[in-house]
Amino acid sequence: MLDENPLLDNYHQAPVIGYHRAPLSQKFGAPRQPNLVALTSVIEMLAPYDTPAAFDGLDKFSHIWVSWQFHHNYRYKNNNETSTRFRAQVRPPRLGGNQKIGVFASRSMYRPSGLGLSVVKIEQVKIVQGRVLLIIEGADMIDGTPIIDIKPYVAYSDALIQTESGFAPTAPELLNVTVTDVANEQFMMLVSVGEPSNANNDDTNIKDANTGSNSATVASTVHHIQSQLIGSDMSIIKELIAQDPRPAYRRTEIATPFVMRYKSVDVSFQLIESGQLQIIAVVAV
């Protein structure tokens, strides 16, 4: 017998088709918009959506739209009425974290649907053990993010030139980031422990299943991007911190340490003077 609850007419269910695997496992430090940092990550497709036939022709596009779920949003951790009620206004970090605007005039994670939308670059449509992994660049999603849908980005209709962007007309100003000698030494020691000699050469140590080699597995491919620390990661870490992930109301605090988790390390940084952040420690998790 069909459920006759009229409230069900106001909801739409969508399957999770995959999961985002990324170096960032926590919200703190994640870019607030896509394509601000050239961060490499992977979308691990789930069966039956991981069949190569479903991606025929996608390699002819440079970018894709990704629909995804804010899975660290409190709406999905608690089921009480207080946490799930509609929030009509939010405080965007771009406006200092104090000024309120309507939720539909923002990109806040606290939305009725809990859905995010990002344009990312396709680095590779990789087939491993007969399954599709999408290697992407520029995502603003963290590790474990459920993927709801993927569509190709079409420039002639999706790229609009004459537009207005409200309270965010330009990209946020980047801060200068330096690294102490101690932090750099800690980082290099961790890289030397975990990095094979050819790890800086992208996929040298990861073979595609469709090249004739069966040495790659889905787990090893994901690990290479998600957890394995390599020398070039310091540049990415500095780019992420340059976005200033600190809460807006704490951005004047000098010498207050903040910690960003990246891959297998915790990166501590602090403000040393206006506009100047400094990485002071890199320790293994």
C-alpha positions as CSV (number, residue, x, y, z in Angstrom):
1,M,0.0,0.0,0.0
2,L,1.3,3.5,-0.9
3,D,2.1,5.9,1.8
4,E,-0.5,8.6,1.8
5,N,1.4,11.1,3.8
6,P,1.1,14.4,1.8
7,L,4.3,15.7,3.3
8,L,6.3,13.2,1.2
9,D,5.2,15.1,-1.9
10,N,7.5,17.9,-0.8
11,Y,10.7,15.7,-0.8
12,H,12.9,14.2,-3.4
13,Q,15.3,11.3,-2.8
14,A,18.5,11.1,-4.7
15,P,21.0,8.2,-4.6
16,V,24.6,8.7,-3.5
17,I,26.7,7.8,-6.6
18,G,30.1,8.1,-5.0
19,Y,32.3,9.6,-2.3
20,H,34.9,12.3,-2.5
21,R,38.4,11.2,-1.2
22,A,40.6,14.2,-0.3
23,P,43.6,15.3,1.7
24,L,41.3,17.4,3.9
25,S,39.3,15.4,6.4
26,Q,37.9,18.4,8.4
27,K,36.0,21.5,7.5
28,F,38.6,23.8,8.9
29,G,41.1,24.7,6.2
30,A,38.8,23.6,3.3
31,P,38.5,26.3,0.5
32,R,35.2,28.2,0.9
33,Q,34.7,28.1,-2.9
34,P,35.9,25.8,-5.7
35,N,39.1,26.5,-7.7
36,L,40.7,28.8,-5.1
37,V,43.4,26.1,-4.5
38,A,44.7,23.6,-7.0
39,L,44.0,20.7,-4.6
40,T,44.0,17.3,-6.2
41,S,41.4,14.8,-5.0
42,V,39.4,11.8,-6.3
43,I,35.7,10.9,-6.7
44,E,35.4,7.2,-6.0
45,M,32.2,6.0,-7.8
46,L,30.0,3.4,-6.3
47,A,28.4,0.4,-8.0
48,P,26.5,0.4,-10.3
49,Y,27.5,4.0,-11.2
50,D,31.2,3.2,-11.5
51,T,30.9,1.4,-14.8
52,P,33.2,2.9,-17.5
53,A,30.3,3.0,-20.0
54,A,28.6,5.7,-18.0
55,F,31.6,8.0,-18.5
56,D,32.0,7.6,-22.3
57,G,32.8,11.0,-23.7
58,L,33.5,12.8,-20.4
59,D,37.2,12.9,-21.2
60,K,36.4,15.5,-23.9
61,F,35.4,18.0,-21.3
62,S,37.8,19.9,-19.1
63,H,35.5,20.6,-16.2
64,I,32.4,19.1,-14.5
65,W,29.6,20.2,-12.2
66,V,29.4,18.2,-9.0
67,S,26.4,18.1,-6.8
68,W,27.2,17.0,-3.3
69,Q,26.0,16.8,0.3
70,F,27.2,18.8,3.3
71,H,27.7,15.7,5.4
72,H,29.3,17.5,8.3
73,N,26.4,19.8,8.6
74,Y,24.6,19.4,12.0
75,R,21.4,18.7,10.2
76,Y,22.7,15.2,9.4
77,K,24.1,14.6,12.9
78,N,21.1,15.3,15.0
79,N,17.4,14.6,14.4
80,N,15.9,17.0,17.0
81,E,13.6,19.8,16.0
82,T,16.1,22.5,17.0
83,S,18.9,21.4,14.8
84,T,16.7,20.7,11.7
85,R,14.6,23.8,11.7
86,F,14.8,26.1,8.6
87,R,17.4,28.9,9.1
88,A,16.2,31.9,7.1
89,Q,19.4,33.9,7.6
90,V,23.1,33.2,7.9
91,R,26.3,35.1,8.7
92,P,28.8,34.7,5.7
93,P,32.5,34.7,6.7
94,R,33.0,37.1,3.8
95,L,31.0,39.7,5.6
96,G,33.0,39.3,8.8
97,G,30.8,36.7,10.4
98,N,28.5,39.2,12.0
99,Q,26.2,40.6,9.3
100,K,23.2,38.5,8.4
101,I,21.8,37.9,4.9
102,G,19.2,35.5,3.5
103,V,20.3,31.9,3.2
104,F,19.3,31.9,-0.5
105,A,21.6,34.9,-1.1
106,S,24.5,32.9,0.3
107,R,26.4,29.7,-0.3
108,S,26.1,28.6,3.4
109,M,26.1,24.9,4.2
110,Y,23.0,25.4,6.3
111,R,20.5,25.1,3.5
112,P,17.1,23.3,3.3
113,S,18.5,20.7,0.9
114,G,22.0,20.4,2.4
115,L,23.4,20.3,-1.1
116,G,26.5,21.9,-2.5
117,L,27.4,22.6,-6.1
118,S,30.9,23.0,-7.5
119,V,32.7,23.3,-10.8
120,V,36.0,21.3,-10.8
121,K,38.7,20.5,-13.3
122,I,38.9,16.9,-14.6
123,E,42.5,15.7,-14.3
124,Q,41.8,12.1,-15.4
125,V,39.1,9.6,-15.9
126,K,40.9,6.7,-14.3
127,I,39.8,3.0,-14.7
128,V,41.2,0.8,-11.9
129,Q,40.1,-2.8,-11.5
130,G,37.2,-2.1,-13.9
131,R,35.9,0.8,-11.7
132,V,35.9,4.5,-12.5
133,L,37.8,7.0,-10.4
134,L,37.6,10.7,-11.3
135,I,40.8,12.5,-10.5
136,I,39.8,16.2,-10.1
137,E,41.4,19.5,-9.1
138,G,40.1,22.5,-7.3
139,A,37.3,21.0,-5.1
140,D,35.9,22.7,-2.1
141,M,34.7,19.4,-0.6
142,I,36.3,17.5,2.2
143,D,37.0,13.8,2.5
144,G,34.0,11.5,2.6
145,T,31.6,14.0,1.0
146,P,28.7,12.1,-0.6
147,I,28.4,12.8,-4.4
148,I,24.9,13.1,-5.7
149,D,25.4,13.9,-9.4
150,I,28.0,14.8,-12.1
151,K,27.4,16.8,-15.2
152,P,29.8,18.2,-17.8
153,Y,30.5,22.0,-17.7
154,V,29.6,23.7,-21.0
155,A,31.3,27.0,-21.4
156,Y,29.0,28.7,-23.9
157,S,26.0,28.5,-21.5
158,D,27.7,28.1,-18.1
159,A,30.3,30.9,-18.3
160,L,28.4,34.2,-18.0
161,I,30.5,37.3,-18.3
162,Q,28.2,40.3,-17.6
163,T,27.1,39.4,-14.1
164,E,26.9,40.8,-10.6
165,S,28.2,38.9,-7.6
166,G,26.7,40.8,-4.7
167,F,28.8,40.9,-1.5
168,A,31.6,38.7,-3.2
169,P,32.5,40.6,-6.5
170,T,36.1,39.3,-6.4
171,A,38.2,36.5,-4.9
172,P,39.2,37.1,-1.2
173,E,42.5,38.7,-0.6
174,L,45.3,36.1,0.2
175,L,47.5,36.5,3.2
176,N,51.3,35.9,3.1
177,V,52.3,32.6,4.6
178,T,55.8,31.8,5.8
179,V,57.2,28.6,7.3
180,T,59.6,28.4,10.3
181,D,62.8,26.4,9.9
182,V,61.5,24.0,12.6
183,A,58.2,23.4,10.8
184,N,59.9,22.9,7.5
185,E,62.3,20.4,9.0
186,Q,59.4,18.5,10.5
187,F,57.6,18.4,7.2
188,M,60.7,17.2,5.3
189,M,61.3,14.4,7.8
190,L,57.7,13.2,7.4
191,V,58.0,13.3,3.6
192,S,61.2,11.3,3.7
193,V,59.5,8.6,5.8
194,G,56.4,8.3,3.7
195,E,57.4,9.2,0.1
196,P,58.8,6.7,-2.4
197,S,61.6,8.1,-4.6
198,N,59.2,8.7,-7.6
199,A,56.2,10.0,-5.7
200,N,56.6,13.5,-7.0
201,N,56.1,12.2,-10.5
202,D,52.3,12.1,-10.3
203,D,51.1,8.6,-11.2
204,T,54.5,7.0,-11.9
205,N,53.9,4.6,-9.0
206,I,50.2,4.0,-9.8
207,K,49.4,2.1,-13.0
208,D,46.0,2.2,-14.7
209,A,44.2,-1.1,-15.1
210,N,43.5,-0.2,-18.7
211,T,47.2,0.0,-19.5
212,G,47.7,-3.7,-19.1
213,S,49.1,-3.6,-15.6
214,N,47.1,-5.0,-12.7
215,S,49.3,-3.5,-10.0
216,A,47.0,-0.7,-9.1
217,T,44.0,-1.1,-6.8
218,V,41.3,1.4,-5.9
219,A,42.7,1.6,-2.4
220,S,46.2,2.4,-3.5
221,T,45.0,5.0,-5.9
222,V,42.9,6.7,-3.3
223,H,45.7,6.5,-0.7
224,H,48.1,8.2,-3.1
225,I,45.9,11.3,-3.1
226,Q,44.2,11.1,0.3
227,S,47.0,10.2,2.7
228,Q,50.5,10.0,1.2
229,L,52.5,13.1,2.0
230,I,54.8,14.3,-0.8
231,G,57.2,17.2,-1.2
232,S,54.9,19.3,-3.3
233,D,52.2,19.2,-0.5
234,M,53.9,22.2,1.3
235,S,52.9,24.5,-1.6
236,I,49.3,23.3,-1.3
237,I,49.3,23.7,2.5
238,K,50.5,27.3,2.1
239,E,47.8,28.0,-0.5
240,L,45.1,26.7,1.8
241,I,46.3,28.7,4.8
242,A,46.7,31.8,2.7
243,Q,42.9,31.7,2.3
244,D,42.8,32.3,6.1
245,P,40.5,29.5,7.4
246,R,40.3,31.1,10.9
247,P,36.8,32.3,12.1
248,A,36.2,35.9,11.1
249,Y,35.9,37.0,14.6
250,R,39.3,35.7,15.6
251,R,41.4,37.1,12.7
252,T,43.0,39.8,14.8
253,E,44.4,37.4,17.4
254,I,48.2,37.4,17.2
255,A,50.3,34.4,18.3
256,T,47.2,32.2,18.8
257,P,47.8,28.8,17.2
258,F,45.3,27.1,14.9
259,V,45.5,23.6,13.6
260,M,44.6,22.4,10.1
261,R,44.6,18.7,9.4
262,Y,46.1,17.8,5.9
263,K,46.5,14.2,4.9
264,S,48.4,12.5,7.7
265,V,49.7,15.6,9.5
266,D,48.4,18.4,11.7
267,V,49.7,21.8,10.6
268,S,49.8,24.5,13.2
269,F,49.9,28.2,12.2
270,Q,49.4,31.6,13.7
271,L,49.1,35.3,12.9
272,I,52.4,37.0,13.6
273,E,51.4,40.4,12.3
274,S,48.6,41.9,10.2
275,G,48.4,40.0,6.9
276,Q,51.1,37.6,7.8
277,L,50.5,33.9,8.8
278,Q,53.3,31.6,9.8
279,I,53.4,27.8,9.9
280,I,55.0,26.8,13.2
281,A,54.7,23.0,13.4
282,V,53.9,20.0,11.3
283,V,53.3,16.8,13.2
284,A,52.1,13.3,12.3
285,V,48.5,12.5,13.3
